[in-house]
Amino acid sequence: MGCIFCKEFPEKEKAPHGEVETGWHLGQEFWGYGYATEAAKAVANFGFEKDPALERLMAVVYTENTASRRVAEKIGMKHLGKMDWYYGVPLEVYELIRPG
């Protein structure tokens, strides 16, 4: 079916140290049913509940992946702009600030 995760950004020169990334990957046969949105929201809520020090979650999305960009927006993430240092390709960066 796919996966969803929360993990620290990998150690790279331009990486935002101490930041936590969330992301989602689904098999194509599961696209369009809202699974990614539901799972991403649940994982974000879980992360904020379990880690009181977690102030924000980040997501990086391929520019052309409009469905994943929409998932980020649906769970309340704010678009911060573009970057290219993570995988060496242009990516859109999103953040979700701890509710409250």
WOVENGI-V722362 format. One record per backbone hydrogen bond with DSSP energy under -1.0 kcal/mol. NH is the residue of the N-H (numbers start at 1). CO is the residue of the C=O. If there is no record, write none. Layout:
NH:CO ; NH:CO
This chain:
3:25 ; 5:23 ; 7:21 ; 9:19 ; 15:12 ; 17:15 ; 19:16 ; 21:7 ; 22:58 ; 23:5 ; 25:3 ; 27:1 ; 30:27 ; 31:28 ; 38:34 ; 39:35 ; 40:36 ; 41:37 ; 42:38 ; 43:39 ; 44:40 ; 45:41 ; 46:42 ; 47:43 ; 48:44 ; 49:45 ; 50:46 ; 51:47 ; 54:51 ; 57:96 ; 58:20 ; 59:94 ; 61:92 ; 65:62 ; 66:64 ; 69:65 ; 70:66 ; 71:67 ; 72:68 ; 73:69 ; 74:70 ; 75:71 ; 76:73 ; 77:72 ; 78:95 ; 80:93 ; 83:91 ; 91:83 ; 92:61 ; 93:81 ; 94:59 ; 95:78 ; 96:57 ; 98:55
